[in-house]
Each structure stands twice: as C-alpha cells, then as structure tokens.
Amino acid sequence: MLEDLGYPEARVGRRTLLFKGKLYEINVFCEDPLVIGEVTLHLRDVEEAKKEVDKLIKRIEIAEVITGKT
C-alpha cells in the first residue's frame, strides 16, 4: 500500500521505542512515512476496545516526539 502511495522504499516492521525511561513496543512501524499501528486479535468488550485505542494514541504521540514527524 505504501508503495502505491509513492513510497517504494518504505519498510514496515516491529519497533521498540524508549521514552522517558519506559519501553514501548509498536507492532507496525515505518519511519518514512511515519506509520504506527497495533495488532489486536480479540476484544472482549467496548471498554477493552477503548483501552486499545488509547494505547495506540499514546504510541503515536511517542513516535511523533521521538522522530520529530507528524
């Protein structure tokens, strides 16, 4: 998909980022263009889904700070 959008050299993989002394694992990471994603196989209820969305938002914010990209 990134290749179709004009990024033929983009590489996507897992990444661990250190931020303020804590490690954050990102399941789907590409630095150029900045792509952040999480993989969740099962959600039991709406509350668990909300927690997973919050987790993703936190990792997006951290990746933006670390890479200096938005």
C-alpha positions in Angstrom: 0.0 0.0 0.0 2.8 2.4 0.8 4.4 1.6 -2.5 1.2 2.5 -4.3 1.2 5.9 -2.4 4.7 6.7 -3.7 6.9 5.2 -1.0 8.6 2.2 -2.8 11.5 2.1 -0.3 9.3 2.2 2.8 10.0 -0.7 5.3 7.4 -1.7 7.9 8.3 -3.8 10.9 8.1 -4.0 14.7 9.9 -1.4 16.8 10.6 -0.8 20.4 11.0 2.9 21.5 12.5 4.1 24.7 10.6 7.1 26.0 11.2 8.7 29.5 12.8 5.5 30.8 10.0 3.2 29.6 9.9 0.8 26.6 7.0 0.9 24.2 6.5 -1.8 21.7 5.0 -0.9 18.4 3.7 -3.7 16.3 3.6 -1.9 13.0 6.2 0.9 12.5 7.5 2.7 9.5 9.6 5.9 9.9 9.3 7.3 6.4 6.4 7.9 6.0 5.6 7.7 9.7 3.1 4.8 10.2 2.1 3.5 13.6 -0.2 0.5 14.2 -1.1 -2.0 16.7 -2.3 -5.6 16.2 -5.0 -6.9 18.5 -6.6 -10.3 17.8 -9.5 -10.2 20.2 -11.5 -7.6 22.0 -14.0 -8.8 24.7 -16.0 -5.6 25.0 -16.2 -1.9 24.3 -14.0 -1.0 27.4 -11.2 -3.2 26.1 -11.5 -1.6 22.7 -11.2 1.9 24.2 -8.1 0.8 26.1 -6.5 -0.4 22.9 -7.3 2.8 21.1 -5.8 4.8 24.0 -2.7 2.5 23.8 -2.4 3.3 20.0 -2.8 7.0 20.5 -0.1 7.0 23.2 2.3 5.2 20.9 1.6 7.6 18.1 2.3 10.6 20.3 5.6 9.0 21.5 6.7 8.1 17.9 6.0 11.7 16.8 8.1 13.1 19.6 11.0 10.7 19.0 11.1 11.0 15.2 10.1 14.7 15.1 7.5 13.8 12.5 3.7 14.0 12.5 
